Amino acid sequence: MTQAVGRSRVVGDYVVGKRIGEGSFSVVWHGRHKVHGTEVAIKEIAMLRLNKKLQESLMSEIFILKRINHPNIISLYDIIQVPGKIHLVLEYCRGGDLSLYIQHHGRVPETTAKYFMQQLAAGLQVLRDNNLIHRDLKPQNLLLSQNDEKSVLKIADFGFAR
């Protein structure tokens, strides 16, 4: 259920804030839980724009995210369907993605790179243990819990995963 409260848009139990990203078929919004105040990312997908193959990819992504629970894999908190749209309520990563981190920090020290790569390896190991492959690993799909060298790296965007 999507509704407006005051000047804010509400999706399920979440107040929708500013736009924080977009893809070919989705827009990602910053959100907060109405009661707890928990920050989330709300990925809004226009189902009418998805062909059958893309709808299958979305269902696969949802299945994977529901199945995997690991600190280095983005968490799916909720799925909210409204006519023509589906909203994936995801863990919010304040640090943005790895490509932004590299842009802002320039050359990444070896210790920081090693720290991030160990986390990437841990996330990939969990996928492998579950017979899954991501198929679209790139800095834009590696999110950071915060914007510093102690950030937790999280693998995101499982649209091409199998």
C-alpha positions in Angstrom: 0.0 0.0 0.0 1.4 3.3 -1.1 0.0 6.5 0.4 0.9 10.0 1.1 1.1 11.2 4.7 1.4 15.0 5.1 4.0 15.6 2.4 5.7 12.2 2.7 5.0 9.2 0.6 4.5 5.9 2.5 5.1 2.4 1.3 3.9 -0.2 3.7 5.5 0.6 7.1 8.1 2.9 5.6 8.3 6.7 4.9 10.0 7.3 1.5 12.7 9.9 1.5 15.0 11.1 -1.3 16.0 9.2 -4.4 19.4 7.6 -3.9 19.9 5.6 -7.1 18.3 4.2 -10.2 18.7 1.4 -12.6 17.1 0.6 -16.0 13.9 -0.6 -14.4 14.0 0.6 -10.8 14.4 3.6 -8.6 16.1 3.3 -5.2 14.8 5.6 -2.4 16.1 6.2 1.1 13.4 5.3 3.6 12.7 5.0 7.3 10.5 2.6 9.3 7.5 4.6 10.6 7.8 3.2 14.1 11.4 2.2 14.7 13.1 4.8 12.5 15.3 2.2 11.0 17.0 3.5 7.8 16.3 1.3 4.7 16.8 1.4 0.9 13.6 0.9 -1.0 14.1 -0.5 -4.5 10.9 0.4 -6.5 10.4 -1.7 -9.6 7.8 -0.9 -12.3 6.6 -4.4 -13.2 4.9 -3.2 -16.4 8.3 -2.2 -17.8 9.7 -5.7 -17.3 9.4 -8.4 -20.0 9.0 -12.1 -18.9 12.7 -12.7 -18.7 13.3 -9.6 -16.5 10.4 -10.6 -14.3 12.0 -14.1 -13.9 15.3 -12.4 -13.0 13.6 -10.3 -10.4 11.9 -13.3 -8.8 15.3 -15.1 -8.8 16.9 -12.1 -7.1 14.1 -12.1 -4.4 14.5 -15.9 -3.9 18.3 -15.5 -3.4 18.0 -12.6 -1.0 15.4 -14.4 1.0 17.6 -17.5 1.2 20.9 -15.9 2.1 21.7 -14.3 5.5 25.3 -13.1 5.7 27.0 -9.9 6.8 28.6 -9.5 3.4 25.4 -9.9 1.4 22.8 -7.1 1.3 19.8 -8.0 3.5 16.2 -8.1 2.2 13.8 -6.9 5.0 10.5 -6.8 3.3 8.6 -7.1 -0.1 5.7 -4.8 -0.7 3.5 -5.2 -3.8 1.1 -2.6 -5.1 -0.6 -2.6 -8.5 2.0 -2.4 -11.2 5.0 -2.1 -8.7 7.0 -4.1 -6.3 9.1 -2.6 -3.6 12.1 -4.4 -2.1 13.0 -3.0 1.3 16.7 -3.5 1.7 19.5 -2.8 4.2 20.6 0.8 3.8 24.4 1.2 3.1 25.4 4.7 4.2 28.8 4.4 2.5 27.5 4.1 -1.0 29.2 1.8 -3.4 32.9 0.8 -3.8 33.3 2.9 -7.0 32.3 6.1 -5.1 34.6 5.1 -2.3 37.5 4.8 -4.7 36.6 8.1 -6.4 36.5 10.0 -3.0 39.6 8.4 -1.5 41.7 8.1 -4.6 44.3 5.4 -4.1 43.1 2.8 -1.6 45.8 1.7 0.8 46.8 -2.0 0.5 45.5 -2.8 4.0 42.1 -1.4 3.2 41.9 -3.2 -0.2 42.8 -6.4 1.6 40.1 -5.8 4.2 37.5 -5.2 1.5 38.7 -8.2 -0.6 38.5 -10.6 2.4 34.9 -9.5 2.9 34.1 -9.9 -0.8 35.6 -13.4 -0.6 33.5 -14.3 2.4 30.3 -13.2 0.6 31.3 -15.1 -2.5 32.0 -18.2 -0.5 28.5 -18.1 0.9 27.1 -17.8 -2.6 29.3 -20.7 -3.7 28.2 -22.8 -0.7 24.6 -22.3 -1.9 25.4 -23.1 -5.6 24.9 -19.5 -6.6 26.9 -17.2 -8.9 26.4 -13.4 -9.0 27.4 -12.8 -12.7 27.5 -9.0 -12.4 30.3 -8.2 -9.8 31.6 -4.7 -10.2 32.4 -1.9 -7.8 28.9 -0.4 -8.3 27.4 -3.6 -6.9 29.6 -3.7 -3.8 28.0 -1.5 -1.2 29.6 -0.2 2.0 27.9 0.1 5.4 29.7 3.4 6.1 32.2 5.7 4.4 35.5 4.7 5.9 38.1 2.0 5.9 36.3 0.0 8.6 33.2 -0.3 6.5 31.4 -3.7 6.0 31.4 -4.6 2.3 28.1 -6.0 1.0 27.4 -7.7 -2.3 24.2 -6.3 -3.9 22.1 -6.4 -7.1 21.4 -10.1 -7.7 19.4 -9.5 -10.9 21.8 -11.6 -13.0 22.5 -14.2 -10.4 21.8 -17.9 -11.0 
